[in-house]
């Protein structure tokens, strides 16, 4: 399993955002950094950083 690929739920938790924020910005992800499998969005760390910036550290 590649540590740079994660479910949208995991990504939202790590970035400290609501899952609806991710869904609203799906079209802003660079090509190849987000994909839908069934009902689940799968994203890369690169895509998350491009759209939402760096991960929050310790709730900041």
PDB file of N, CA, C and O in Angstrom, chain B, residues numbered from 101:
ATOM      1  N   UNK B 101       0.846  -1.185   0.000  1.00  0.00           N
ATOM      2  CA  UNK B 101       0.000   0.000   0.000  1.00  0.00           C
ATOM      3  C   UNK B 101       0.885   1.240   0.000  1.00  0.00           C
ATOM      4  O   UNK B 101       1.804   1.357   0.811  1.00  0.00           O
ATOM      5  N   UNK B 102       0.609   2.142  -0.893  1.00  0.00           N
ATOM      6  CA  UNK B 102       1.366   3.386  -1.005  1.00  0.00           C
ATOM      7  C   UNK B 102       0.892   4.367   0.057  1.00  0.00           C
ATOM      8  O   UNK B 102      -0.303   4.647   0.150  1.00  0.00           O
ATOM      9  N   UNK B 103       1.805   4.887   0.849  1.00  0.00           N
ATOM     10  CA  UNK B 103       1.418   5.812   1.924  1.00  0.00           C
ATOM     11  C   UNK B 103       0.971   7.169   1.402  1.00  0.00           C
ATOM     12  O   UNK B 103       0.419   7.967   2.159  1.00  0.00           O
ATOM     13  N   UNK B 104       1.200   7.443   0.121  1.00  0.00           N
ATOM     14  CA  UNK B 104       0.778   8.711  -0.464  1.00  0.00           C
ATOM     15  C   UNK B 104      -0.642   8.659  -0.997  1.00  0.00           C
ATOM     16  O   UNK B 104      -1.185   9.687  -1.404  1.00  0.00           O
ATOM     17  N   UNK B 105      -1.259   7.473  -1.003  1.00  0.00           N
ATOM     18  CA  UNK B 105      -2.628   7.303  -1.465  1.00  0.00           C
ATOM     19  C   UNK B 105      -3.499   6.968  -0.266  1.00  0.00           C
ATOM     20  O   UNK B 105      -3.148   6.112   0.545  1.00  0.00           O
ATOM     21  N   UNK B 106      -4.648   7.653  -0.156  1.00  0.00           N
ATOM     22  CA  UNK B 106      -5.522   7.429   1.005  1.00  0.00           C
ATOM     23  C   UNK B 106      -6.968   7.674   0.630  1.00  0.00           C
ATOM     24  O   UNK B 106      -7.268   8.298  -0.388  1.00  0.00           O
ATOM     25  N   UNK B 107      -7.857   7.176   1.467  1.00  0.00           N
ATOM     26  CA  UNK B 107      -9.278   7.447   1.266  1.00  0.00           C
ATOM     27  C   UNK B 107      -9.539   8.911   1.587  1.00  0.00           C
ATOM     28  O   UNK B 107      -8.751   9.559   2.276  1.00  0.00           O
ATOM     29  N   UNK B 108     -10.639   9.416   1.086  1.00  0.00           N
ATOM     30  CA  UNK B 108     -10.984  10.806   1.388  1.00  0.00           C
ATOM     31  C   UNK B 108     -11.221  10.994   2.880  1.00  0.00           C
ATOM     32  O   UNK B 108     -10.896  12.045   3.433  1.00  0.00           O
ATOM     33  N   UNK B 109     -11.790   9.976   3.540  1.00  0.00           N
ATOM     34  CA  UNK B 109     -12.034  10.082   4.983  1.00  0.00           C
ATOM     35  C   UNK B 109     -10.723  10.229   5.750  1.00  0.00           C
ATOM     36  O   UNK B 109     -10.616  11.056   6.656  1.00  0.00           O
ATOM     37  N   UNK B 110      -9.731   9.426   5.385  1.00  0.00           N
ATOM     38  CA  UNK B 110      -8.425   9.514   6.039  1.00  0.00           C
ATOM     39  C   UNK B 110      -7.764  10.858   5.739  1.00  0.00           C
ATOM     40  O   UNK B 110      -7.194  11.482   6.634  1.00  0.00           O
ATOM     41  N   UNK B 111      -7.838  11.301   4.491  1.00  0.00           N
ATOM     42  CA  UNK B 111      -7.231  12.573   4.103  1.00  0.00           C
ATOM     43  C   UNK B 111      -7.871  13.736   4.856  1.00  0.00           C
ATOM     44  O   UNK B 111      -7.173  14.628   5.337  1.00  0.00           O
ATOM     45  N   UNK B 112      -9.187  13.723   4.955  1.00  0.00           N
ATOM     46  CA  UNK B 112      -9.889  14.795   5.655  1.00  0.00           C
ATOM     47  C   UNK B 112      -9.482  14.831   7.126  1.00  0.00           C
ATOM     48  O   UNK B 112      -9.310  15.908   7.698  1.00  0.00           O
ATOM     49  N   UNK B 113      -9.331  13.683   7.726  1.00  0.00           N
ATOM     50  CA  UNK B 113      -8.910  13.617   9.123  1.00  0.00           C
ATOM     51  C   UNK B 113      -7.498  14.187   9.280  1.00  0.00           C
ATOM     52  O   UNK B 113      -7.237  14.970  10.194  1.00  0.00           O
ATOM     53  N   UNK B 114      -6.594  13.792   8.388  1.00  0.00           N
ATOM     54  CA  UNK B 114      -5.206  14.253   8.476  1.00  0.00           C
ATOM     55  C   UNK B 114      -5.066  15.748   8.199  1.00  0.00           C
ATOM     56  O   UNK B 114      -4.201  16.405   8.776  1.00  0.00           O
ATOM     57  N   UNK B 115      -5.905  16.284   7.326  1.00  0.00           N
ATOM     58  CA  UNK B 115      -5.835  17.710   6.987  1.00  0.00           C
ATOM     59  C   UNK B 115      -6.740  18.565   7.869  1.00  0.00           C
ATOM     60  O   UNK B 115      -6.693  19.793   7.809  1.00  0.00           O
ATOM     61  N   UNK B 116      -7.556  17.918   8.681  1.00  0.00           N
ATOM     62  CA  UNK B 116      -8.424  18.656   9.589  1.00  0.00           C
ATOM     63  C   UNK B 116      -9.542  19.404   8.877  1.00  0.00           C
ATOM     64  O   UNK B 116      -9.901  20.516   9.263  1.00  0.00           O
ATOM     65  N   UNK B 117     -10.090  18.784   7.828  1.00  0.00           N
ATOM     66  CA  UNK B 117     -11.180  19.413   7.086  1.00  0.00           C
ATOM     67  C   UNK B 117     -12.402  18.498   7.103  1.00  0.00           C
ATOM     68  O   UNK B 117     -12.299  17.313   7.418  1.00  0.00           O
ATOM     69  N   UNK B 118     -13.542  19.055   6.767  1.00  0.00           N
ATOM     70  CA  UNK B 118     -14.771  18.284   6.666  1.00  0.00           C
ATOM     71  C   UNK B 118     -14.811  17.597   5.304  1.00  0.00           C
ATOM     72  O   UNK B 118     -14.311  18.138   4.317  1.00  0.00           O
ATOM     73  N   UNK B 119     -15.404  16.408   5.250  1.00  0.00           N
ATOM     74  CA  UNK B 119     -15.448  15.682   3.985  1.00  0.00           C
ATOM     75  C   UNK B 119     -16.214  16.436   2.900  1.00  0.00           C
ATOM     76  O   UNK B 119     -15.935  16.256   1.714  1.00  0.00           O
ATOM     77  N   UNK B 120     -17.164  17.266   3.281  1.00  0.00           N
ATOM     78  CA  UNK B 120     -17.899  18.037   2.273  1.00  0.00           C
ATOM     79  C   UNK B 120     -16.986  19.069   1.603  1.00  0.00           C
ATOM     80  O   UNK B 120     -17.197  19.408   0.439  1.00  0.00           O
ATOM     81  N   UNK B 121     -15.984  19.568   2.315  1.00  0.00           N
ATOM     82  CA  UNK B 121     -15.042  20.524   1.731  1.00  0.00           C
ATOM     83  C   UNK B 121     -14.261  19.864   0.601  1.00  0.00           C
ATOM     84  O   UNK B 121     -14.010  20.480  -0.435  1.00  0.00           O
ATOM     85  N   UNK B 122     -13.882  18.616   0.807  1.00  0.00           N
ATOM     86  CA  UNK B 122     -13.155  17.896  -0.235  1.00  0.00           C
ATOM     87  C   UNK B 122     -14.056  17.672  -1.445  1.00  0.00           C
ATOM     88  O   UNK B 122     -13.641  17.922  -2.576  1.00  0.00           O
ATOM     89  N   UNK B 123     -15.261  17.213  -1.225  1.00  0.00           N
ATOM     90  CA  UNK B 123     -16.185  16.947  -2.338  1.00  0.00           C
ATOM     91  C   UNK B 123     -16.480  18.205  -3.152  1.00  0.00           C
ATOM     92  O   UNK B 123     -16.634  18.134  -4.371  1.00  0.00           O
ATOM     93  N   UNK B 124     -16.558  19.342  -2.489  1.00  0.00           N
ATOM     94  CA  UNK B 124     -16.847  20.601  -3.181  1.00  0.00           C
ATOM     95  C   UNK B 124     -15.689  21.055  -4.070  1.00  0.00           C
ATOM     96  O   UNK B 124     -15.881  21.836  -5.002  1.00  0.00           O
ATOM     97  N   UNK B 125     -14.478  20.556  -3.771  1.00  0.00           N
ATOM     98  CA  UNK B 125     -13.299  21.026  -4.503  1.00  0.00           C
ATOM     99  C   UNK B 125     -12.662  19.958  -5.388  1.00  0.00           C
ATOM    100  O   UNK B 125     -11.512  20.101  -5.805  1.00  0.00           O
ATOM    101  N   UNK B 126     -13.395  18.902  -5.671  1.00  0.00           N
ATOM    102  CA  UNK B 126     -12.883  17.797  -6.487  1.00  0.00           C
ATOM    103  C   UNK B 126     -12.307  18.301  -7.805  1.00  0.00           C
ATOM    104  O   UNK B 126     -11.270  17.806  -8.246  1.00  0.00           O
ATOM    105  N   UNK B 127     -12.950  19.267  -8.438  1.00  0.00           N
ATOM    106  CA  UNK B 127     -12.489  19.763  -9.739  1.00  0.00           C
ATOM    107  C   UNK B 127     -11.200  20.572  -9.668  1.00  0.00           C
ATOM    108  O   UNK B 127     -10.612  20.879 -10.705  1.00  0.00           O
ATOM    109  N   UNK B 128     -10.749  20.923  -8.466  1.00  0.00           N
ATOM    110  CA  UNK B 128      -9.519  21.692  -8.315  1.00  0.00           C
ATOM    111  C   UNK B 128      -8.283  20.806  -8.192  1.00  0.00           C
ATOM    112  O   UNK B 128      -7.159  21.305  -8.247  1.00  0.00           O
ATOM    113  N   UNK B 129      -8.479  19.490  -8.026  1.00  0.00           N
ATOM    114  CA  UNK B 129      -7.343  18.580  -7.901  1.00  0.00           C
ATOM    115  C   UNK B 129      -6.648  18.419  -9.245  1.00  0.00           C
ATOM    116  O   UNK B 129      -7.313  18.331 -10.278  1.00  0.00           O
ATOM    117  N   UNK B 130      -5.322  18.380  -9.246  1.00  0.00           N
ATOM    118  CA  UNK B 130      -4.600  18.136 -10.499  1.00  0.00           C
ATOM    119  C   UNK B 130      -4.954  16.754 -11.064  1.00  0.00           C
ATOM    120  O   UNK B 130      -5.271  15.838 -10.306  1.00  0.00           O
ATOM    121  N   UNK B 131      -4.902  16.607 -12.370  1.00  0.00           N
ATOM    122  CA  UNK B 131      -5.209  15.310 -12.979  1.00  0.00           C
ATOM    123  C   UNK B 131      -4.370  14.191 -12.352  1.00  0.00           C
ATOM    124  O   UNK B 131      -3.169  14.344 -12.131  1.00  0.00           O
ATOM    125  N   UNK B 132      -5.024  13.077 -12.076  1.00  0.00           N
ATOM    126  CA  UNK B 132      -4.330  11.914 -11.533  1.00  0.00           C
ATOM    127  C   UNK B 132      -4.153  11.904 -10.027  1.00  0.00           C
ATOM    128  O   UNK B 132      -3.559  10.969  -9.489  1.00  0.00           O
ATOM    129  N   UNK B 133      -4.659  12.931  -9.322  1.00  0.00           N
ATOM    130  CA  UNK B 133      -4.466  12.986  -7.868  1.00  0.00           C
ATOM    131  C   UNK B 133      -5.727  12.653  -7.093  1.00  0.00           C
ATOM    132  O   UNK B 133      -5.692  12.603  -5.863  1.00  0.00           O
ATOM    133  N   UNK B 134      -6.845  12.423  -7.779  1.00  0.00           N
ATOM    134  CA  UNK B 134      -8.090  12.044  -7.123  1.00  0.00           C
ATOM    135  C   UNK B 134      -8.885  11.160  -8.081  1.00  0.00           C
ATOM    136  O   UNK B 134      -8.902  11.373  -9.293  1.00  0.00           O
ATOM    137  N   UNK B 135      -9.538  10.165  -7.496  1.00  0.00           N
ATOM    138  CA  UNK B 135     -10.334   9.248  -8.304  1.00  0.00           C
ATOM    139  C   UNK B 135     -11.432   8.644  -7.449  1.00  0.00           C
ATOM    140  O   UNK B 135     -11.253   8.444  -6.247  1.00  0.00           O
ATOM    141  N   UNK B 136     -12.548   8.358  -8.057  1.00  0.00           N
ATOM    142  CA  UNK B 136     -13.663   7.771  -7.319  1.00  0.00           C
ATOM    143  C   UNK B 136     -13.732   6.279  -7.620  1.00  0.00           C
ATOM    144  O   UNK B 136     -13.764   5.875  -8.782  1.00  0.00           O
ATOM    145  N   UNK B 137     -13.756   5.460  -6.567  1.00  0.00           N
ATOM    146  CA  UNK B 137     -13.928   4.019  -6.672  1.00  0.00           C
ATOM    147  C   UNK B 137     -15.239   3.679  -5.979  1.00  0.00           C
ATOM    148  O   UNK B 137     -15.318   3.703  -4.751  1.00  0.00           O
ATOM    149  N   UNK B 138     -16.245   3.370  -6.744  1.00  0.00           N
ATOM    150  CA  UNK B 138     -17.557   3.124  -6.157  1.00  0.00           C
ATOM    151  C   UNK B 138     -18.077   4.406  -5.546  1.00  0.00           C
ATOM    152  O   UNK B 138     -18.284   5.395  -6.249  1.00  0.00           O
ATOM    153  N   UNK B 139     -18.289   4.396  -4.242  1.00  0.00           N
ATOM    154  CA  UNK B 139     -18.764   5.588  -3.532  1.00  0.00           C
ATOM    155  C   UNK B 139     -17.647   6.314  -2.800  1.00  0.00           C
ATOM    156  O   UNK B 139     -17.897   7.322  -2.140  1.00  0.00           O
ATOM    157  N   UNK B 140     -16.426   5.822  -2.905  1.00  0.00           N
ATOM    158  CA  UNK B 140     -15.299   6.359  -2.139  1.00  0.00           C
ATOM    159  C   UNK B 140     -14.331   7.122  -3.026  1.00  0.00           C
ATOM    160  O   UNK B 140     -13.903   6.625  -4.067  1.00  0.00           O
ATOM    161  N   UNK B 141     -13.989   8.341  -2.605  1.00  0.00           N
ATOM    162  CA  UNK B 141     -12.944   9.100  -3.276  1.00  0.00           C
ATOM    163  C   UNK B 141     -11.603   8.663  -2.715  1.00  0.00           C
ATOM    164  O   UNK B 141     -11.464   8.477  -1.506  1.00  0.00           O
ATOM    165  N   UNK B 142     -10.614   8.498  -3.587  1.00  0.00           N
ATOM    166  CA  UNK B 142      -9.252   8.157  -3.203  1.00  0.00           C
ATOM    167  C   UNK B 142      -8.374   9.299  -3.693  1.00  0.00           C
ATOM    168  O   UNK B 142      -8.466   9.712  -4.849  1.00  0.00           O
ATOM    169  N   UNK B 143      -7.524   9.806  -2.807  1.00  0.00           N
ATOM    170  CA  UNK B 143      -6.709  10.979  -3.138  1.00  0.00           C
ATOM    171  C   UNK B 143      -5.243  10.708  -2.823  1.00  0.00           C
ATOM    172  O   UNK B 143      -4.909   9.793  -2.070  1.00  0.00           O
ATOM    173  N   UNK B 144      -4.382  11.519  -3.413  1.00  0.00           N
ATOM    174  CA  UNK B 144      -2.960  11.447  -3.100  1.00  0.00           C
ATOM    175  C   UNK B 144      -2.589  12.602  -2.172  1.00  0.00           C
ATOM    176  O   UNK B 144      -3.284  13.616  -2.104  1.00  0.00           O
ATOM    177  N   UNK B 145      -1.500  12.426  -1.475  1.00  0.00           N
ATOM    178  CA  UNK B 145      -0.995  13.502  -0.611  1.00  0.00           C
ATOM    179  C   UNK B 145      -0.678  14.743  -1.440  1.00  0.00           C
ATOM    180  O   UNK B 145      -0.924  15.867  -1.004  1.00  0.00           O
ATOM    181  N   UNK B 146      -0.137  14.535  -2.627  1.00  0.00           N
ATOM    182  CA  UNK B 146       0.196  15.664  -3.508  1.00  0.00           C
ATOM    183  C   UNK B 146      -1.051  16.475  -3.844  1.00  0.00           C
ATOM    184  O   UNK B 146      -1.035  17.704  -3.780  1.00  0.00           O
ATOM    185  N   UNK B 147      -2.126  15.784  -4.201  1.00  0.00           N
ATOM    186  CA  UNK B 147      -3.372  16.473  -4.529  1.00  0.00           C
ATOM    187  C   UNK B 147      -3.911  17.256  -3.350  1.00  0.00           C
ATOM    188  O   UNK B 147      -4.353  18.395  -3.501  1.00  0.00           O
ATOM    189  N   UNK B 148      -3.874  16.648  -2.175  1.00  0.00           N
ATOM    190  CA  UNK B 148      -4.364  17.330  -0.973  1.00  0.00           C
ATOM    191  C   UNK B 148      -3.527  18.579  -0.687  1.00  0.00           C
ATOM    192  O   UNK B 148      -4.074  19.626  -0.341  1.00  0.00           O
ATOM    193  N   UNK B 149      -2.225  18.472  -0.829  1.00  0.00           N
ATOM    194  CA  UNK B 149      -1.359  19.634  -0.581  1.00  0.00           C
ATOM    195  C   UNK B 149      -1.624  20.745  -1.587  1.00  0.00           C
ATOM    196  O   UNK B 149      -1.618  21.923  -1.227  1.00  0.00           O
ATOM    197  N   UNK B 150      -1.853  20.384  -2.834  1.00  0.00           N
ATOM    198  CA  UNK B 150      -2.120  21.387  -3.861  1.00  0.00           C
ATOM    199  C   UNK B 150      -3.416  22.135  -3.604  1.00  0.00           C
ATOM    200  O   UNK B 150      -3.496  23.343  -3.824  1.00  0.00           O
ATOM    201  N   UNK B 151      -4.438  21.414  -3.137  1.00  0.00           N
ATOM    202  CA  UNK B 151      -5.752  22.027  -2.959  1.00  0.00           C
ATOM    203  C   UNK B 151      -5.917  22.647  -1.574  1.00  0.00           C
ATOM    204  O   UNK B 151      -6.488  23.730  -1.450  1.00  0.00           O
ATOM    205  N   UNK B 152      -5.424  21.975  -0.528  1.00  0.00           N
ATOM    206  CA  UNK B 152      -5.669  22.421   0.847  1.00  0.00           C
ATOM    207  C   UNK B 152      -4.419  22.884   1.595  1.00  0.00           C
ATOM    208  O   UNK B 152      -4.523  23.313   2.744  1.00  0.00           O
ATOM    209  N   UNK B 153      -3.254  22.807   0.979  1.00  0.00           N
ATOM    210  CA  UNK B 153      -2.027  23.201   1.664  1.00  0.00           C
ATOM    211  C   UNK B 153      -1.487  22.054   2.503  1.00  0.00           C
ATOM    212  O   UNK B 153      -1.978  20.928   2.426  1.00  0.00           O
ATOM    213  N   UNK B 154      -0.492  22.349   3.288  1.00  0.00           N
ATOM    214  CA  UNK B 154       0.154  21.322   4.116  1.00  0.00           C
ATOM    215  C   UNK B 154      -0.787  20.797   5.183  1.00  0.00           C
ATOM    216  O   UNK B 154      -1.741  21.464   5.583  1.00  0.00           O
ATOM    217  N   UNK B 155      -0.495  19.576   5.637  1.00  0.00           N
ATOM    218  CA  UNK B 155      -1.271  18.973   6.731  1.00  0.00           C
ATOM    219  C   UNK B 155      -1.181  19.839   7.966  1.00  0.00           C
ATOM    220  O   UNK B 155      -0.181  20.518   8.199  1.00  0.00           O
ATOM    221  N   UNK B 156      -2.236  19.804   8.751  1.00  0.00           N
ATOM    222  CA  UNK B 156      -2.210  20.487  10.046  1.00  0.00           C
ATOM    223  C   UNK B 156      -1.387  19.658  11.012  1.00  0.00           C
ATOM    224  O   UNK B 156      -1.507  18.433  11.050  1.00  0.00           O
ATOM    225  N   UNK B 157      -0.573  20.309  11.773  1.00  0.00           N
ATOM    226  CA  UNK B 157       0.256  19.617  12.754  1.00  0.00           C
ATOM    227  C   UNK B 157      -0.311  19.864  14.142  1.00  0.00           C
ATOM    228  O   UNK B 157      -0.476  21.013  14.552  1.00  0.00           O
ATOM    229  N   UNK B 158      -0.606  18.800  14.864  1.00  0.00           N
ATOM    230  CA  UNK B 158      -1.111  18.906  16.241  1.00  0.00           C
ATOM    231  C   UNK B 158      -2.312  19.834  16.370  1.00  0.00           C
ATOM    232  O   UNK B 158      -2.398  20.633  17.303  1.00  0.00           O
ATOM    233  N   UNK B 159      -3.239  19.717  15.419  1.00  0.00           N
ATOM    234  CA  UNK B 159      -4.469  20.510  15.504  1.00  0.00           C
ATOM    235  C   UNK B 159      -4.333  21.977  15.148  1.00  0.00           C
ATOM    236  O   UNK B 159      -5.261  22.753  15.377  1.00  0.00           O
ATOM    237  N   UNK B 160      -3.201  22.373  14.596  1.00  0.00           N
ATOM    238  CA  UNK B 160      -2.971  23.780  14.234  1.00  0.00           C
ATOM    239  C   UNK B 160      -3.198  24.002  12.767  1.00  0.00           C
ATOM    240  O   UNK B 160      -3.051  25.124  12.282  1.00  0.00           O
TER     241      UNK B 160
END
